[in-house]
Amino acid sequence: MKILTILETGNLMGLVIMIIGAIILAALFFSLIVTVVTKIIYERKGDRKFTKKQFIQTMLICLLICGLISGYICGGNF
């Protein structure tokens, strides 16, 4: 008997969408935590202000790094 992958069993698209959604939510949460820690460290010294633009840029960079790591892990480069 042939071993079936999760997509070949049929009608499991909802499960796949939930897994992808969980990965995206985890990446957003991790990026938010990293960005808040970066903001605290940046504003600790002196009178510097972490602007909204810097916050968004830091979050996007962290999300891109999370996406690269996730793509490498889930891509099957073993």
C-alpha positions as MATLAB code, in Angstrom:
seq = 'MKILTILETGNLMGLVIMIIGAIILAALFFSLIVTVVTKIIYERKGDRKFTKKQFIQTMLICLLICGLISGYICGGNF';
ca = [
       0.000    0.000    0.000;
       1.248    3.431   -0.923;
       1.880    6.012    1.819;
      -0.291    9.101    1.277;
       0.713   12.631    2.105;
      -1.671   14.951    3.945;
      -2.784   16.690    0.735;
      -3.444   13.440   -1.139;
      -5.970   12.174    1.374;
      -8.465   14.767    0.174;
     -10.671   17.346    1.821;
      -8.048   18.501    4.335;
      -7.605   22.004    2.931;
      -9.070   23.476    6.123;
      -6.361   21.779    8.167;
      -3.651   23.107    5.873;
      -5.080   26.641    6.069;
      -5.206   26.405    9.890;
      -1.567   25.285   10.029;
      -0.456   28.131    7.755;
      -2.545   30.591    9.795;
      -0.943   29.364   13.017;
       2.523   29.853   11.519;
       1.627   33.405   10.454;
       0.159   34.265   13.867;
       3.216   32.866   15.645;
       5.511   34.911   13.390;
       3.485   38.072   14.070;
       3.568   37.491   17.826;
       7.317   36.766   17.823;
       7.997   39.840   15.669;
       5.938   42.042   17.973;
       7.881   40.844   21.026;
      11.247   41.377   19.308;
      10.178   44.858   18.166;
       8.985   45.892   21.632;
      12.252   44.682   23.192;
      14.185   46.599   20.520;
      12.140   49.722   21.285;
      12.834   49.438   25.023;
      16.568   48.998   24.445;
      16.664   51.873   21.930;
      14.824   54.333   24.181;
      16.760   53.398   27.315;
      19.812   55.457   26.369;
      19.374   59.197   26.212;
      16.444   61.103   24.803;
      16.009   59.041   21.660;
      12.510   58.303   20.401;
      11.545   55.130   18.554;
       9.245   56.444   15.822;
       6.262   54.666   14.308;
       8.170   54.263   11.043;
      11.069   52.588   12.843;
       8.604   50.329   14.676;
       6.977   49.197   11.421;
      10.335   48.708    9.680;
      11.681   46.642   12.566;
       8.549   44.516   12.614;
       8.697   43.935    8.833;
      12.367   42.973    8.940;
      11.671   40.517   11.743;
       8.694   39.080    9.821;
      10.869   38.613    6.739;
      13.489   36.783    8.783;
      10.781   34.583   10.341;
       9.454   33.856    6.844;
      12.882   32.867    5.600;
      13.432   30.542    8.549;
       9.949   29.064    8.200;
      10.415   28.572    4.472;
      13.736   26.837    5.012;
      12.300   24.529    7.675;
       9.037   23.747    5.867;
      10.616   23.681    2.420;
      12.258   20.333    2.985;
      15.873   21.287    2.362;
      17.172   18.263    4.175;
];
